[in-house]
Amino acid sequence: MISVSRVIVVSETVYSELQKMKKNESFSKTIEALIKGKGSKGDISQLEGLFGSLNKKSATAWKKEVNAGRRAFGKSRFKSE
């Protein structure tokens, strides 16, 4: 397989985040790993570090707030002005 290099432009913020993530790998390998690891709803492995962070009471309250926000957003999208 012939390797072809391409130039891409990213923001300073994106570059800094990729720099932190890549460790001793190339940018290409880091980006490839991110692409392959991403599913249709996002990469759950990035959330695994947060598992157990909330107690049941806090998690329930947070879930209610998120769902209320989703309902409010859904309704606001269809309001005609």
mmCIF file of the N, C-alpha and C atoms, coordinates in Angstrom:
data_MODEL
# 
_entry.id   MODEL 
# 
loop_
_atom_site.group_PDB 
_atom_site.id 
_atom_site.type_symbol 
_atom_site.label_atom_id 
_atom_site.label_alt_id 
_atom_site.label_comp_id 
_atom_site.label_asym_id 
_atom_site.label_entity_id 
_atom_site.label_seq_id 
_atom_site.pdbx_PDB_ins_code 
_atom_site.Cartn_x 
_atom_site.Cartn_y 
_atom_site.Cartn_z 
_atom_site.occupancy 
_atom_site.B_iso_or_equiv 
_atom_site.pdbx_formal_charge 
_atom_site.auth_seq_id 
_atom_site.auth_comp_id 
_atom_site.auth_asym_id 
_atom_site.auth_atom_id 
_atom_site.pdbx_PDB_model_num 
ATOM 1   N N  . MET A 1 1  ? 0.838   -1.181 0.000  1.00 0.00 ? 1  MET A N  1 
ATOM 2   C CA . MET A 1 1  ? 0.000   0.000  0.000  1.00 0.00 ? 1  MET A CA 1 
ATOM 3   C C  . MET A 1 1  ? 0.883   1.244  0.000  1.00 0.00 ? 1  MET A C  1 
ATOM 4   N N  . ILE A 1 2  ? 0.590   2.166  -0.876 1.00 0.00 ? 2  ILE A N  1 
ATOM 5   C CA . ILE A 1 2  ? 1.352   3.400  -0.974 1.00 0.00 ? 2  ILE A CA 1 
ATOM 6   C C  . ILE A 1 2  ? 0.783   4.401  0.023  1.00 0.00 ? 2  ILE A C  1 
ATOM 7   N N  . SER A 1 3  ? 1.648   4.998  0.801  1.00 0.00 ? 3  SER A N  1 
ATOM 8   C CA . SER A 1 3  ? 1.229   5.980  1.782  1.00 0.00 ? 3  SER A CA 1 
ATOM 9   C C  . SER A 1 3  ? 1.307   7.375  1.175  1.00 0.00 ? 3  SER A C  1 
ATOM 10  N N  . VAL A 1 4  ? 0.195   8.088  1.207  1.00 0.00 ? 4  VAL A N  1 
ATOM 11  C CA . VAL A 1 4  ? 0.127   9.440  0.678  1.00 0.00 ? 4  VAL A CA 1 
ATOM 12  C C  . VAL A 1 4  ? -0.131  10.376 1.846  1.00 0.00 ? 4  VAL A C  1 
ATOM 13  N N  . SER A 1 5  ? 0.646   11.435 1.921  1.00 0.00 ? 5  SER A N  1 
ATOM 14  C CA . SER A 1 5  ? 0.444   12.428 2.982  1.00 0.00 ? 5  SER A CA 1 
ATOM 15  C C  . SER A 1 5  ? -0.485  13.516 2.502  1.00 0.00 ? 5  SER A C  1 
ATOM 16  N N  . ARG A 1 6  ? -1.315  13.995 3.405  1.00 0.00 ? 6  ARG A N  1 
ATOM 17  C CA . ARG A 1 6  ? -2.228  15.093 3.115  1.00 0.00 ? 6  ARG A CA 1 
ATOM 18  C C  . ARG A 1 6  ? -2.057  16.147 4.191  1.00 0.00 ? 6  ARG A C  1 
ATOM 19  N N  . VAL A 1 7  ? -2.319  17.371 3.835  1.00 0.00 ? 7  VAL A N  1 
ATOM 20  C CA . VAL A 1 7  ? -2.249  18.471 4.791  1.00 0.00 ? 7  VAL A CA 1 
ATOM 21  C C  . VAL A 1 7  ? -3.686  18.785 5.220  1.00 0.00 ? 7  VAL A C  1 
ATOM 22  N N  . ILE A 1 8  ? -3.895  18.850 6.517  1.00 0.00 ? 8  ILE A N  1 
ATOM 23  C CA . ILE A 1 8  ? -5.191  19.259 7.034  1.00 0.00 ? 8  ILE A CA 1 
ATOM 24  C C  . ILE A 1 8  ? -4.986  20.435 7.975  1.00 0.00 ? 8  ILE A C  1 
ATOM 25  N N  . VAL A 1 9  ? -6.026  21.226 8.159  1.00 0.00 ? 9  VAL A N  1 
ATOM 26  C CA . VAL A 1 9  ? -5.944  22.383 9.041  1.00 0.00 ? 9  VAL A CA 1 
ATOM 27  C C  . VAL A 1 9  ? -6.898  22.136 10.203 1.00 0.00 ? 9  VAL A C  1 
ATOM 28  N N  . VAL A 1 10 ? -6.368  22.260 11.421 1.00 0.00 ? 10 VAL A N  1 
ATOM 29  C CA . VAL A 1 10 ? -7.184  22.112 12.630 1.00 0.00 ? 10 VAL A CA 1 
ATOM 30  C C  . VAL A 1 10 ? -6.936  23.315 13.525 1.00 0.00 ? 10 VAL A C  1 
ATOM 31  N N  . SER A 1 11 ? -7.876  23.550 14.403 1.00 0.00 ? 11 SER A N  1 
ATOM 32  C CA . SER A 1 11 ? -7.712  24.670 15.330 1.00 0.00 ? 11 SER A CA 1 
ATOM 33  C C  . SER A 1 11 ? -6.597  24.370 16.321 1.00 0.00 ? 11 SER A C  1 
ATOM 34  N N  . GLU A 1 12 ? -6.127  25.391 16.981 1.00 0.00 ? 12 GLU A N  1 
ATOM 35  C CA . GLU A 1 12 ? -5.078  25.239 17.986 1.00 0.00 ? 12 GLU A CA 1 
ATOM 36  C C  . GLU A 1 12 ? -5.551  24.323 19.119 1.00 0.00 ? 12 GLU A C  1 
ATOM 37  N N  . THR A 1 13 ? -6.816  24.443 19.468 1.00 0.00 ? 13 THR A N  1 
ATOM 38  C CA . THR A 1 13 ? -7.385  23.612 20.536 1.00 0.00 ? 13 THR A CA 1 
ATOM 39  C C  . THR A 1 13 ? -7.364  22.138 20.149 1.00 0.00 ? 13 THR A C  1 
ATOM 40  N N  . VAL A 1 14 ? -7.804  21.833 18.931 1.00 0.00 ? 14 VAL A N  1 
ATOM 41  C CA . VAL A 1 14 ? -7.811  20.445 18.454 1.00 0.00 ? 14 VAL A CA 1 
ATOM 42  C C  . VAL A 1 14 ? -6.389  19.910 18.398 1.00 0.00 ? 14 VAL A C  1 
ATOM 43  N N  . TYR A 1 15 ? -5.473  20.705 17.904 1.00 0.00 ? 15 TYR A N  1 
ATOM 44  C CA . TYR A 1 15 ? -4.077  20.281 17.825 1.00 0.00 ? 15 TYR A CA 1 
ATOM 45  C C  . TYR A 1 15 ? -3.534  19.948 19.219 1.00 0.00 ? 15 TYR A C  1 
ATOM 46  N N  . SER A 1 16 ? -3.815  20.802 20.183 1.00 0.00 ? 16 SER A N  1 
ATOM 47  C CA . SER A 1 16 ? -3.334  20.574 21.550 1.00 0.00 ? 16 SER A CA 1 
ATOM 48  C C  . SER A 1 16 ? -3.907  19.288 22.139 1.00 0.00 ? 16 SER A C  1 
ATOM 49  N N  . GLU A 1 17 ? -5.207  19.044 21.894 1.00 0.00 ? 17 GLU A N  1 
ATOM 50  C CA . GLU A 1 17 ? -5.834  17.824 22.408 1.00 0.00 ? 17 GLU A CA 1 
ATOM 51  C C  . GLU A 1 17 ? -5.245  16.582 21.749 1.00 0.00 ? 17 GLU A C  1 
ATOM 52  N N  . LEU A 1 18 ? -5.037  16.635 20.439 1.00 0.00 ? 18 LEU A N  1 
ATOM 53  C CA . LEU A 1 18 ? -4.418  15.503 19.747 1.00 0.00 ? 18 LEU A CA 1 
ATOM 54  C C  . LEU A 1 18 ? -2.993  15.274 20.233 1.00 0.00 ? 18 LEU A C  1 
ATOM 55  N N  . GLN A 1 19 ? -2.273  16.340 20.486 1.00 0.00 ? 19 GLN A N  1 
ATOM 56  C CA . GLN A 1 19 ? -0.896  16.248 20.982 1.00 0.00 ? 19 GLN A CA 1 
ATOM 57  C C  . GLN A 1 19 ? -0.868  15.492 22.313 1.00 0.00 ? 19 GLN A C  1 
ATOM 58  N N  . LYS A 1 20 ? -1.832  15.797 23.195 1.00 0.00 ? 20 LYS A N  1 
ATOM 59  C CA . LYS A 1 20 ? -1.912  15.113 24.491 1.00 0.00 ? 20 LYS A CA 1 
ATOM 60  C C  . LYS A 1 20 ? -2.260  13.639 24.319 1.00 0.00 ? 20 LYS A C  1 
ATOM 61  N N  . MET A 1 21 ? -3.147  13.338 23.369 1.00 0.00 ? 21 MET A N  1 
ATOM 62  C CA . MET A 1 21 ? -3.632  11.973 23.177 1.00 0.00 ? 21 MET A CA 1 
ATOM 63  C C  . MET A 1 21 ? -2.619  11.062 22.509 1.00 0.00 ? 21 MET A C  1 
ATOM 64  N N  . LYS A 1 22 ? -1.804  11.611 21.650 1.00 0.00 ? 22 LYS A N  1 
ATOM 65  C CA . LYS A 1 22 ? -0.969  10.771 20.806 1.00 0.00 ? 22 LYS A CA 1 
ATOM 66  C C  . LYS A 1 22 ? 0.198   10.103 21.510 1.00 0.00 ? 22 LYS A C  1 
ATOM 67  N N  . LYS A 1 23 ? 0.667   10.658 22.596 1.00 0.00 ? 23 LYS A N  1 
ATOM 68  C CA . LYS A 1 23 ? 1.800   10.103 23.350 1.00 0.00 ? 23 LYS A CA 1 
ATOM 69  C C  . LYS A 1 23 ? 2.956   9.828  22.397 1.00 0.00 ? 23 LYS A C  1 
ATOM 70  N N  . ASN A 1 24 ? 3.332   8.570  22.191 1.00 0.00 ? 24 ASN A N  1 
ATOM 71  C CA . ASN A 1 24 ? 4.479   8.263  21.321 1.00 0.00 ? 24 ASN A CA 1 
ATOM 72  C C  . ASN A 1 24 ? 4.062   7.823  19.921 1.00 0.00 ? 24 ASN A C  1 
ATOM 73  N N  . GLU A 1 25 ? 2.779   7.946  19.597 1.00 0.00 ? 25 GLU A N  1 
ATOM 74  C CA . GLU A 1 25 ? 2.299   7.550  18.277 1.00 0.00 ? 25 GLU A CA 1 
ATOM 75  C C  . GLU A 1 25 ? 2.270   8.758  17.337 1.00 0.00 ? 25 GLU A C  1 
ATOM 76  N N  . SER A 1 26 ? 2.057   8.476  16.075 1.00 0.00 ? 26 SER A N  1 
ATOM 77  C CA . SER A 1 26 ? 1.924   9.555  15.105 1.00 0.00 ? 26 SER A CA 1 
ATOM 78  C C  . SER A 1 26 ? 0.519   10.146 15.189 1.00 0.00 ? 26 SER A C  1 
ATOM 79  N N  . PHE A 1 27 ? 0.354   11.334 14.650 1.00 0.00 ? 27 PHE A N  1 
ATOM 80  C CA . PHE A 1 27 ? -0.968  11.937 14.594 1.00 0.00 ? 27 PHE A CA 1 
ATOM 81  C C  . PHE A 1 27 ? -1.906  11.043 13.775 1.00 0.00 ? 27 PHE A C  1 
ATOM 82  N N  . SER A 1 28 ? -1.403  10.484 12.685 1.00 0.00 ? 28 SER A N  1 
ATOM 83  C CA . SER A 1 28 ? -2.230  9.630  11.827 1.00 0.00 ? 28 SER A CA 1 
ATOM 84  C C  . SER A 1 28 ? -2.775  8.436  12.600 1.00 0.00 ? 28 SER A C  1 
ATOM 85  N N  . LYS A 1 29 ? -1.928  7.766  13.354 1.00 0.00 ? 29 LYS A N  1 
ATOM 86  C CA . LYS A 1 29 ? -2.371  6.600  14.125 1.00 0.00 ? 29 LYS A CA 1 
ATOM 87  C C  . LYS A 1 29 ? -3.366  7.004  15.206 1.00 0.00 ? 29 LYS A C  1 
ATOM 88  N N  . THR A 1 30 ? -3.148  8.160  15.818 1.00 0.00 ? 30 THR A N  1 
ATOM 89  C CA . THR A 1 30 ? -4.060  8.640  16.854 1.00 0.00 ? 30 THR A CA 1 
ATOM 90  C C  . THR A 1 30 ? -5.432  8.953  16.260 1.00 0.00 ? 30 THR A C  1 
ATOM 91  N N  . ILE A 1 31 ? -5.456  9.642  15.143 1.00 0.00 ? 31 ILE A N  1 
ATOM 92  C CA . ILE A 1 31 ? -6.722  9.978  14.486 1.00 0.00 ? 31 ILE A CA 1 
ATOM 93  C C  . ILE A 1 31 ? -7.409  8.709  14.001 1.00 0.00 ? 31 ILE A C  1 
ATOM 94  N N  . GLU A 1 32 ? -6.658  7.787  13.444 1.00 0.00 ? 32 GLU A N  1 
ATOM 95  C CA . GLU A 1 32 ? -7.227  6.519  12.982 1.00 0.00 ? 32 GLU A CA 1 
ATOM 96  C C  . GLU A 1 32 ? -7.872  5.755  14.136 1.00 0.00 ? 32 GLU A C  1 
ATOM 97  N N  . ALA A 1 33 ? -7.214  5.725  15.291 1.00 0.00 ? 33 ALA A N  1 
ATOM 98  C CA . ALA A 1 33 ? -7.768  5.034  16.465 1.00 0.00 ? 33 ALA A CA 1 
ATOM 99  C C  . ALA A 1 33 ? -9.063  5.702  16.918 1.00 0.00 ? 33 ALA A C  1 
ATOM 100 N N  . LEU A 1 34 ? -9.104  7.025  16.871 1.00 0.00 ? 34 LEU A N  1 
ATOM 101 C CA . LEU A 1 34 ? -10.325 7.747  17.244 1.00 0.00 ? 34 LEU A CA 1 
ATOM 102 C C  . LEU A 1 34 ? -11.470 7.421  16.285 1.00 0.00 ? 34 LEU A C  1 
ATOM 103 N N  . ILE A 1 35 ? -11.166 7.371  15.004 1.00 0.00 ? 35 ILE A N  1 
ATOM 104 C CA . ILE A 1 35 ? -12.185 7.079  13.994 1.00 0.00 ? 35 ILE A CA 1 
ATOM 105 C C  . ILE A 1 35 ? -12.703 5.649  14.157 1.00 0.00 ? 35 ILE A C  1 
ATOM 106 N N  . LYS A 1 36 ? -11.814 4.700  14.314 1.00 0.00 ? 36 LYS A N  1 
ATOM 107 C CA . LYS A 1 36 ? -12.219 3.296  14.441 1.00 0.00 ? 36 LYS A CA 1 
ATOM 108 C C  . LYS A 1 36 ? -12.967 3.034  15.737 1.00 0.00 ? 36 LYS A C  1 
ATOM 109 N N  . GLY A 1 37 ? -12.644 3.765  16.786 1.00 0.00 ? 37 GLY A N  1 
ATOM 110 C CA . GLY A 1 37 ? -13.269 3.539  18.081 1.00 0.00 ? 37 GLY A CA 1 
ATOM 111 C C  . GLY A 1 37 ? -14.611 4.195  18.230 1.00 0.00 ? 37 GLY A C  1 
ATOM 112 N N  . LYS A 1 38 ? -14.974 5.050  17.310 1.00 0.00 ? 38 LYS A N  1 
ATOM 113 C CA . LYS A 1 38 ? -16.220 5.805  17.440 1.00 0.00 ? 38 LYS A CA 1 
ATOM 114 C C  . LYS A 1 38 ? -17.372 5.035  16.811 1.00 0.00 ? 38 LYS A C  1 
ATOM 115 N N  . GLY A 1 39 ? -18.394 4.746  17.604 1.00 0.00 ? 39 GLY A N  1 
ATOM 116 C CA . GLY A 1 39 ? -19.589 4.081  17.113 1.00 0.00 ? 39 GLY A CA 1 
ATOM 117 C C  . GLY A 1 39 ? -20.621 5.104  16.692 1.00 0.00 ? 39 GLY A C  1 
ATOM 118 N N  . SER A 1 40 ? -21.807 4.648  16.366 1.00 0.00 ? 40 SER A N  1 
ATOM 119 C CA . SER A 1 40 ? -22.843 5.550  15.897 1.00 0.00 ? 40 SER A CA 1 
ATOM 120 C C  . SER A 1 40 ? -23.314 6.518  16.979 1.00 0.00 ? 40 SER A C  1 
ATOM 121 N N  . LYS A 1 41 ? -23.179 6.138  18.248 1.00 0.00 ? 41 LYS A N  1 
ATOM 122 C CA . LYS A 1 41 ? -23.604 7.011  19.338 1.00 0.00 ? 41 LYS A CA 1 
ATOM 123 C C  . LYS A 1 41 ? -22.413 7.520  20.133 1.00 0.00 ? 41 LYS A C  1 
ATOM 124 N N  . GLY A 1 42 ? -21.214 7.361  19.641 1.00 0.00 ? 42 GLY A N  1 
ATOM 125 C CA . GLY A 1 42 ? -20.047 7.824  20.367 1.00 0.00 ? 42 GLY A CA 1 
ATOM 126 C C  . GLY A 1 42 ? -19.279 6.662  20.975 1.00 0.00 ? 42 GLY A C  1 
ATOM 127 N N  . ASP A 1 43 ? -18.144 6.957  21.510 1.00 0.00 ? 43 ASP A N  1 
ATOM 128 C CA . ASP A 1 43 ? -17.262 5.934  22.046 1.00 0.00 ? 43 ASP A CA 1 
ATOM 129 C C  . ASP A 1 43 ? -17.526 5.761  23.538 1.00 0.00 ? 43 ASP A C  1 
ATOM 130 N N  . ILE A 1 44 ? -18.149 4.658  23.897 1.00 0.00 ? 44 ILE A N  1 
ATOM 131 C CA . ILE A 1 44 ? -18.512 4.395  25.281 1.00 0.00 ? 44 ILE A CA 1 
ATOM 132 C C  . ILE A 1 44 ? -17.268 4.224  26.157 1.00 0.00 ? 44 ILE A C  1 
ATOM 133 N N  . SER A 1 45 ? -16.162 3.807  25.577 1.00 0.00 ? 45 SER A N  1 
ATOM 134 C CA . SER A 1 45 ? -14.954 3.589  26.381 1.00 0.00 ? 45 SER A CA 1 
ATOM 135 C C  . SER A 1 45 ? -14.470 4.878  27.039 1.00 0.00 ? 45 SER A C  1 
ATOM 136 N N  . GLN A 1 46 ? -14.763 6.018  26.427 1.00 0.00 ? 46 GLN A N  1 
ATOM 137 C CA . GLN A 1 46 ? -14.379 7.287  27.040 1.00 0.00 ? 46 GLN A CA 1 
ATOM 138 C C  . GLN A 1 46 ? -15.222 7.598  28.257 1.00 0.00 ? 46 GLN A C  1 
ATOM 139 N N  . LEU A 1 47 ? -16.397 6.995  28.347 1.00 0.00 ? 47 LEU A N  1 
ATOM 140 C CA . LEU A 1 47 ? -17.273 7.221  29.492 1.00 0.00 ? 47 LEU A CA 1 
ATOM 141 C C  . LEU A 1 47 ? -16.986 6.258  30.639 1.00 0.00 ? 47 LEU A C  1 
ATOM 142 N N  . GLU A 1 48 ? -16.330 5.152  30.350 1.00 0.00 ? 48 GLU A N  1 
ATOM 143 C CA . GLU A 1 48 ? -16.104 4.142  31.377 1.00 0.00 ? 48 GLU A CA 1 
ATOM 144 C C  . GLU A 1 48 ? -15.346 4.691  32.580 1.00 0.00 ? 48 GLU A C  1 
ATOM 145 N N  . GLY A 1 49 ? -14.508 5.662  32.375 1.00 0.00 ? 49 GLY A N  1 
ATOM 146 C CA . GLY A 1 49 ? -13.774 6.269  33.478 1.00 0.00 ? 49 GLY A CA 1 
ATOM 147 C C  . GLY A 1 49 ? -14.675 7.008  34.453 1.00 0.00 ? 49 GLY A C  1 
ATOM 148 N N  . LEU A 1 50 ? -15.879 7.326  34.010 1.00 0.00 ? 50 LEU A N  1 
ATOM 149 C CA . LEU A 1 50 ? -16.828 8.042  34.865 1.00 0.00 ? 50 LEU A CA 1 
ATOM 150 C C  . LEU A 1 50 ? -17.778 7.109  35.610 1.00 0.00 ? 50 LEU A C  1 
ATOM 151 N N  . PHE A 1 51 ? -17.771 5.824  35.271 1.00 0.00 ? 51 PHE A N  1 
ATOM 152 C CA . PHE A 1 51 ? -18.684 4.887  35.918 1.00 0.00 ? 51 PHE A CA 1 
ATOM 153 C C  . PHE A 1 51 ? -18.443 4.878  37.417 1.00 0.00 ? 51 PHE A C  1 
ATOM 154 N N  . GLY A 1 52 ? -19.505 4.949  38.178 1.00 0.00 ? 52 GLY A N  1 
ATOM 155 C CA . GLY A 1 52 ? -19.399 4.936  39.636 1.00 0.00 ? 52 GLY A CA 1 
ATOM 156 C C  . GLY A 1 52 ? -19.130 6.298  40.241 1.00 0.00 ? 52 GLY A C  1 
ATOM 157 N N  . SER A 1 53 ? -19.053 7.347  39.430 1.00 0.00 ? 53 SER A N  1 
ATOM 158 C CA . SER A 1 53 ? -18.757 8.689  39.932 1.00 0.00 ? 53 SER A CA 1 
ATOM 159 C C  . SER A 1 53 ? -19.914 9.273  40.725 1.00 0.00 ? 53 SER A C  1 
ATOM 160 N N  . LEU A 1 54 ? -21.131 8.903  40.359 1.00 0.00 ? 54 LEU A N  1 
ATOM 161 C CA . LEU A 1 54 ? -22.313 9.442  41.024 1.00 0.00 ? 54 LEU A CA 1 
ATOM 162 C C  . LEU A 1 54 ? -22.961 8.366  41.889 1.00 0.00 ? 54 LEU A C  1 
ATOM 163 N N  . ASN A 1 55 ? -23.472 8.785  43.033 1.00 0.00 ? 55 ASN A N  1 
ATOM 164 C CA . ASN A 1 55 ? -24.260 7.838  43.811 1.00 0.00 ? 55 ASN A CA 1 
ATOM 165 C C  . ASN A 1 55 ? -25.642 7.748  43.169 1.00 0.00 ? 55 ASN A C  1 
ATOM 166 N N  . LYS A 1 56 ? -26.446 6.804  43.605 1.00 0.00 ? 56 LYS A N  1 
ATOM 167 C CA . LYS A 1 56 ? -27.745 6.566  42.962 1.00 0.00 ? 56 LYS A CA 1 
ATOM 168 C C  . LYS A 1 56 ? -28.657 7.791  43.031 1.00 0.00 ? 56 LYS A C  1 
ATOM 169 N N  . LYS A 1 57 ? -28.667 8.480  44.166 1.00 0.00 ? 57 LYS A N  1 
ATOM 170 C CA . LYS A 1 57 ? -29.525 9.658  44.328 1.00 0.00 ? 57 LYS A CA 1 
ATOM 171 C C  . LYS A 1 57 ? -29.121 10.768 43.349 1.00 0.00 ? 57 LYS A C  1 
ATOM 172 N N  . SER A 1 58 ? -27.820 11.038 43.256 1.00 0.00 ? 58 SER A N  1 
ATOM 173 C CA . SER A 1 58 ? -27.334 12.072 42.335 1.00 0.00 ? 58 SER A CA 1 
ATOM 174 C C  . SER A 1 58 ? -27.592 11.678 40.884 1.00 0.00 ? 58 SER A C  1 
ATOM 175 N N  . ALA A 1 59 ? -27.379 10.407 40.574 1.00 0.00 ? 59 ALA A N  1 
ATOM 176 C CA . ALA A 1 59 ? -27.574 9.934  39.204 1.00 0.00 ? 59 ALA A CA 1 
ATOM 177 C C  . ALA A 1 59 ? -29.038 10.065 38.792 1.00 0.00 ? 59 ALA A C  1 
ATOM 178 N N  . THR A 1 60 ? -29.945 9.729  39.704 1.00 0.00 ? 60 THR A N  1 
ATOM 179 C CA . THR A 1 60 ? -31.380 9.831  39.406 1.00 0.00 ? 60 THR A CA 1 
ATOM 180 C C  . THR A 1 60 ? -31.775 11.287 39.174 1.00 0.00 ? 60 THR A C  1 
ATOM 181 N N  . ALA A 1 61 ? -31.294 12.189 40.019 1.00 0.00 ? 61 ALA A N  1 
ATOM 182 C CA . ALA A 1 61 ? -31.601 13.615 39.864 1.00 0.00 ? 61 ALA A CA 1 
ATOM 183 C C  . ALA A 1 61 ? -31.036 14.148 38.550 1.00 0.00 ? 61 ALA A C  1 
ATOM 184 N N  . TRP A 1 62 ? -29.832 13.742 38.215 1.00 0.00 ? 62 TRP A N  1 
ATOM 185 C CA . TRP A 1 62 ? -29.191 14.186 36.978 1.00 0.00 ? 62 TRP A CA 1 
ATOM 186 C C  . TRP A 1 62 ? -29.964 13.675 35.765 1.00 0.00 ? 62 TRP A C  1 
ATOM 187 N N  . LYS A 1 63 ? -30.385 12.412 35.817 1.00 0.00 ? 63 LYS A N  1 
ATOM 188 C CA . LYS A 1 63 ? -31.135 11.826 34.705 1.00 0.00 ? 63 LYS A CA 1 
ATOM 189 C C  . LYS A 1 63 ? -32.455 12.563 34.496 1.00 0.00 ? 63 LYS A C  1 
ATOM 190 N N  . LYS A 1 64 ? -33.152 12.906 35.592 1.00 0.00 ? 64 LYS A N  1 
ATOM 191 C CA . LYS A 1 64 ? -34.410 13.649 35.482 1.00 0.00 ? 64 LYS A CA 1 
ATOM 192 C C  . LYS A 1 64 ? -34.176 15.010 34.829 1.00 0.00 ? 64 LYS A C  1 
ATOM 193 N N  . GLU A 1 65 ? -33.111 15.678 35.221 1.00 0.00 ? 65 GLU A N  1 
ATOM 194 C CA . GLU A 1 65 ? -32.798 16.996 34.657 1.00 0.00 ? 65 GLU A CA 1 
ATOM 195 C C  . GLU A 1 65 ? -32.471 16.899 33.166 1.00 0.00 ? 65 GLU A C  1 
ATOM 196 N N  . VAL A 1 66 ? -31.702 15.904 32.794 1.00 0.00 ? 66 VAL A N  1 
ATOM 197 C CA . VAL A 1 66 ? -31.348 15.709 31.382 1.00 0.00 ? 66 VAL A CA 1 
ATOM 198 C C  . VAL A 1 66 ? -32.602 15.432 30.563 1.00 0.00 ? 66 VAL A C  1 
ATOM 199 N N  . ASN A 1 67 ? -33.463 14.537 31.070 1.00 0.00 ? 67 ASN A N  1 
ATOM 200 C CA . ASN A 1 67 ? -34.686 14.205 30.335 1.00 0.00 ? 67 ASN A CA 1 
ATOM 201 C C  . ASN A 1 67 ? -35.622 15.405 30.215 1.00 0.00 ? 67 ASN A C  1 
ATOM 202 N N  . ALA A 1 68 ? -35.720 16.216 31.252 1.00 0.00 ? 68 ALA A N  1 
ATOM 203 C CA . ALA A 1 68 ? -36.549 17.427 31.188 1.00 0.00 ? 68 ALA A CA 1 
ATOM 204 C C  . ALA A 1 68 ? -35.998 18.379 30.132 1.00 0.00 ? 68 ALA A C  1 
ATOM 205 N N  . GLY A 1 69 ? -34.689 18.519 30.084 1.00 0.00 ? 69 GLY A N  1 
ATOM 206 C CA . GLY A 1 69 ? -34.064 19.371 29.072 1.00 0.00 ? 69 GLY A CA 1 
ATOM 207 C C  . GLY A 1 69 ? -34.316 18.864 27.669 1.00 0.00 ? 69 GLY A C  1 
ATOM 208 N N  . ARG A 1 70 ? -34.265 17.553 27.503 1.00 0.00 ? 70 ARG A N  1 
ATOM 209 C CA . ARG A 1 70 ? -34.524 16.968 26.186 1.00 0.00 ? 70 ARG A CA 1 
ATOM 210 C C  . ARG A 1 70 ? -35.971 17.216 25.758 1.00 0.00 ? 70 ARG A C  1 
ATOM 211 N N  . ARG A 1 71 ? -36.905 17.053 26.711 1.00 0.00 ? 71 ARG A N  1 
ATOM 212 C CA . ARG A 1 71 ? -38.320 17.303 26.381 1.00 0.00 ? 71 ARG A CA 1 
ATOM 213 C C  . ARG A 1 71 ? -38.524 18.765 25.994 1.00 0.00 ? 71 ARG A C  1 
ATOM 214 N N  . ALA A 1 72 ? -37.929 19.670 26.750 1.00 0.00 ? 72 ALA A N  1 
ATOM 215 C CA . ALA A 1 72 ? -38.073 21.102 26.473 1.00 0.00 ? 72 ALA A CA 1 
ATOM 216 C C  . ALA A 1 72 ? -37.463 21.453 25.117 1.00 0.00 ? 72 ALA A C  1 
ATOM 217 N N  . PHE A 1 73 ? -36.325 20.872 24.819 1.00 0.00 ? 73 PHE A N  1 
ATOM 218 C CA . PHE A 1 73 ? -35.677 21.143 23.538 1.00 0.00 ? 73 PHE A CA 1 
ATOM 219 C C  . PHE A 1 73 ? -36.519 20.609 22.393 1.00 0.00 ? 73 PHE A C  1 
ATOM 220 N N  . GLY A 1 74 ? -37.051 19.404 22.561 1.00 0.00 ? 74 GLY A N  1 
ATOM 221 C CA . GLY A 1 74 ? -37.872 18.797 21.508 1.00 0.00 ? 74 GLY A CA 1 
ATOM 222 C C  . GLY A 1 74 ? -39.089 19.632 21.199 1.00 0.00 ? 74 GLY A C  1 
ATOM 223 N N  . LYS A 1 75 ? -39.723 20.179 22.234 1.00 0.00 ? 75 LYS A N  1 
ATOM 224 C CA . LYS A 1 75 ? -40.903 21.005 22.035 1.00 0.00 ? 75 LYS A CA 1 
ATOM 225 C C  . LYS A 1 75 ? -40.533 22.325 21.374 1.00 0.00 ? 75 LYS A C  1 
ATOM 226 N N  . SER A 1 76 ? -39.413 22.921 21.776 1.00 0.00 ? 76 SER A N  1 
ATOM 227 C CA . SER A 1 76 ? -39.037 24.221 21.240 1.00 0.00 ? 76 SER A CA 1 
ATOM 228 C C  . SER A 1 76 ? -38.658 24.165 19.764 1.00 0.00 ? 76 SER A C  1 
ATOM 229 N N  . ARG A 1 77 ? -38.221 22.999 19.295 1.00 0.00 ? 77 ARG A N  1 
ATOM 230 C CA . ARG A 1 77 ? -37.832 22.882 17.887 1.00 0.00 ? 77 ARG A CA 1 
ATOM 231 C C  . ARG A 1 77 ? -39.028 23.011 16.967 1.00 0.00 ? 77 ARG A C  1 
ATOM 232 N N  . PHE A 1 78 ? -40.221 22.664 17.450 1.00 0.00 ? 78 PHE A N  1 
ATOM 233 C CA . PHE A 1 78 ? -41.381 22.629 16.574 1.00 0.00 ? 78 PHE A CA 1 
ATOM 234 C C  . PHE A 1 78 ? -42.341 23.792 16.768 1.00 0.00 ? 78 PHE A C  1 
ATOM 235 N N  . LYS A 1 79 ? -41.998 24.731 17.633 1.00 0.00 ? 79 LYS A N  1 
ATOM 236 C CA . LYS A 1 79 ? -42.847 25.897 17.838 1.00 0.00 ? 79 LYS A CA 1 
ATOM 237 C C  . LYS A 1 79 ? -42.747 26.815 16.626 1.00 0.00 ? 79 LYS A C  1 
ATOM 238 N N  . SER A 1 80 ? -43.876 27.261 16.155 1.00 0.00 ? 80 SER A N  1 
ATOM 239 C CA . SER A 1 80 ? -43.845 28.232 15.050 1.00 0.00 ? 80 SER A CA 1 
ATOM 240 C C  . SER A 1 80 ? -43.986 29.621 15.626 1.00 0.00 ? 80 SER A C  1 
ATOM 241 N N  . GLU A 1 81 ? -43.240 30.532 15.070 1.00 0.00 ? 81 GLU A N  1 
ATOM 242 C CA . GLU A 1 81 ? -43.261 31.909 15.593 1.00 0.00 ? 81 GLU A CA 1 
ATOM 243 C C  . GLU A 1 81 ? -43.988 32.831 14.661 1.00 0.00 ? 81 GLU A C  1 
# 
